[in-house]
Each structure stands twice: as C-alpha cells, then as structure tokens.
Amino acid sequence: MRAFIAAPCDHGNVRKEPAPLSSEQMVAFRQGIALYDEGAWWEAHEAWEAVWIDLKAEGRPMSEVRLLQGLIQCAALLFNHRRGTSRGVLNQWSKLEPKLNGWTCAWGVDVPAQLERLRPYAEDAAACALPYENLSMPMMEDGP
C-alpha cells in the first residue's frame, strides 16, 4: 500500500488544502484511491461519493465539498473515456477543472499533478484512444 502523509502539500509558497477528514472518512477516501489506482473508476466514484455525502451533511465549506466532487468527476472522466463516450469526457472535464483549480492538496492528493495527468484524456475525447497505464492518483508521498 502507498504511503500517505499528514504533512501539508507544498507547491512553492502557495498552499490551499481542505480541513482533515475524520478517520472513517479517510478510510473510505483511501479505499477510493486504491480502486482508482486499479482502474476501477466507477467503484472509486462510489467510495468517494459516501464521503462527499458526509461532508455535505457536516456542513463543510462548499469549496471542500466541490473539491471532493471534482475528484469524483476525475474517476467519471476516465470511466467515460474508457467507454468511448466523448461527450461524457468533455462534460466531466468542464465540471472538474474549475473545482480543482487553485487547490494544492486534497487529503494527500497532489491536485495540480492530477489535473495535468487528466488533461491529455480530456484533449483525447474525440478519439478516446489513449492507454490507461500509470494512471494512479498522484500523491504527496513520504520519501522518494
């Protein structure tokens, strides 16, 4: 299993990160990451959706709720790409990009790296021909 750090994500001097998740939420969030890393994007979406519902019920700031929604939409984008649904890919990209832009970290996820990793799939929406190797969620990891 990959290492997760509690330290803040750092992209230069600018940091924007959400409040921590509860331990139960973090378990579900990590489960979603593991599923995402396996290419089980629909299942990752489902795991994260439970956390998203919790965040809304807790009254978390909408920016944090939308941040998690943006990560959910990353999984939906890849799910649509694999199915060859060009419109679905473009719709997800147009929704997720503004939700993730400006964040440096989302509970250990390197958000700018995630956006850069997905951009080629959005650009490939017409053909849906890119391979799916090495699409693990980019994490701010402990050590090299």
C-alpha positions as CSV (number, residue, x, y, z in Angstrom):
1,M,0.0,0.0,0.0
2,R,1.2,3.5,-0.8
3,A,2.3,5.8,2.0
4,F,0.0,8.7,2.9
5,I,1.4,11.7,4.7
6,A,-0.4,14.1,7.0
7,A,2.0,17.0,6.2
8,P,0.7,19.8,4.0
9,C,1.1,19.6,0.3
10,D,3.5,22.2,-0.9
11,H,3.7,23.7,-4.4
12,G,6.1,26.6,-3.9
13,N,4.8,29.2,-1.4
14,V,1.1,28.9,-2.2
15,R,-0.9,26.3,-0.3
16,K,-4.6,25.6,-0.4
17,E,-5.8,22.5,1.3
18,P,-9.0,21.3,3.0
19,A,-9.6,20.5,6.6
20,P,-8.7,16.9,7.6
21,L,-11.2,14.1,7.1
22,S,-12.4,12.0,10.0
23,S,-10.7,8.6,10.4
24,E,-13.7,6.8,9.0
25,Q,-13.9,9.2,6.0
26,M,-10.2,8.8,5.4
27,V,-10.6,5.0,5.3
28,A,-13.3,5.4,2.6
29,F,-11.2,8.0,0.8
30,R,-8.1,5.8,0.7
31,Q,-10.3,2.9,-0.5
32,G,-11.4,5.1,-3.4
33,I,-7.8,5.9,-4.2
34,A,-6.9,2.2,-4.2
35,L,-9.8,1.5,-6.5
36,Y,-8.9,4.4,-8.8
37,D,-5.3,3.2,-9.0
38,E,-6.6,-0.2,-10.1
39,G,-8.7,1.4,-12.9
40,A,-11.9,0.6,-11.1
41,W,-13.1,4.2,-11.7
42,W,-16.8,3.6,-11.2
43,E,-16.1,1.9,-7.8
44,A,-13.8,4.7,-6.8
45,H,-16.5,7.1,-7.6
46,E,-18.9,5.2,-5.3
47,A,-16.4,5.1,-2.4
48,W,-15.8,8.8,-2.6
49,E,-19.5,9.6,-3.0
50,A,-20.1,8.3,0.5
51,V,-17.5,10.8,1.9
52,W,-19.0,13.6,-0.2
53,I,-22.4,13.0,1.3
54,D,-20.8,13.1,4.8
55,L,-19.1,16.4,4.0
56,K,-22.3,17.9,2.9
57,A,-24.2,16.6,5.9
58,E,-21.5,18.0,8.2
59,G,-21.9,21.5,6.7
60,R,-18.3,21.6,5.4
61,P,-17.4,24.7,3.3
62,M,-18.8,24.3,-0.2
63,S,-15.3,24.7,-1.6
64,E,-14.3,21.5,0.2
65,V,-17.5,19.7,-0.9
66,R,-16.8,20.7,-4.5
67,L,-13.1,19.7,-4.2
68,L,-14.2,16.1,-3.4
69,Q,-16.8,16.3,-6.1
70,G,-14.0,17.3,-8.6
71,L,-12.1,14.2,-7.6
72,I,-15.2,12.0,-8.1
73,Q,-15.5,13.6,-11.5
74,C,-11.9,12.6,-12.3
75,A,-13.0,9.0,-12.0
76,A,-16.1,9.6,-14.0
77,L,-14.0,11.2,-16.8
78,L,-11.8,8.2,-17.1
79,F,-14.8,5.8,-16.9
80,N,-16.4,7.7,-19.8
81,H,-13.1,7.8,-21.7
82,R,-12.7,4.0,-21.5
83,R,-16.3,3.6,-22.7
84,G,-15.6,5.9,-25.7
85,T,-18.2,8.5,-24.5
86,S,-16.6,11.7,-25.9
87,R,-19.4,14.0,-24.6
88,G,-19.1,12.5,-21.1
89,V,-15.4,13.1,-21.1
90,L,-15.7,16.7,-22.1
91,N,-18.6,17.3,-19.7
92,Q,-16.7,15.9,-16.8
93,W,-13.6,17.9,-17.6
94,S,-15.6,21.2,-17.8
95,K,-17.1,20.4,-14.4
96,L,-14.0,19.1,-12.6
97,E,-11.3,21.6,-13.7
98,P,-12.8,24.7,-12.0
99,K,-13.5,22.7,-8.8
100,L,-9.8,21.5,-8.6
101,N,-8.0,24.6,-9.9
102,G,-6.4,26.5,-7.1
103,W,-6.1,23.6,-4.7
104,T,-2.6,22.3,-4.0
105,C,-3.7,19.2,-2.0
106,A,-6.8,17.2,-1.3
107,W,-6.2,14.9,1.7
108,G,-2.8,13.8,0.3
109,V,-3.6,14.0,-3.4
110,D,-1.4,16.3,-5.4
111,V,-4.2,18.2,-7.1
112,P,-2.2,20.1,-9.8
113,A,-0.5,16.9,-10.8
114,Q,-3.9,15.2,-11.1
115,L,-5.2,17.9,-13.4
116,E,-2.1,17.6,-15.6
117,R,-2.4,13.8,-15.6
118,L,-6.0,14.0,-16.8
119,R,-5.7,16.9,-19.3
120,P,-4.5,14.6,-22.1
121,Y,-7.6,12.4,-21.7
122,A,-9.8,15.5,-22.0
123,E,-7.9,16.5,-25.1
124,D,-8.3,13.0,-26.5
125,A,-12.1,13.0,-26.0
126,A,-12.8,12.8,-29.7
127,A,-10.8,9.6,-30.2
128,C,-10.8,8.1,-26.7
129,A,-7.6,6.2,-27.7
130,L,-5.1,7.0,-25.0
131,P,-3.8,4.0,-23.0
132,Y,-4.6,3.7,-19.3
133,E,-1.2,2.7,-17.9
134,N,0.2,4.6,-14.9
135,L,-2.9,6.5,-14.1
136,S,-2.6,6.2,-10.3
137,M,-3.7,9.1,-8.3
138,P,-0.7,11.4,-7.7
139,M,0.0,11.5,-4.0
140,M,2.3,13.6,-1.9
141,E,4.3,10.7,-0.6
142,D,6.6,10.1,2.3
143,G,10.1,9.7,1.0
144,P,11.3,9.2,-2.6
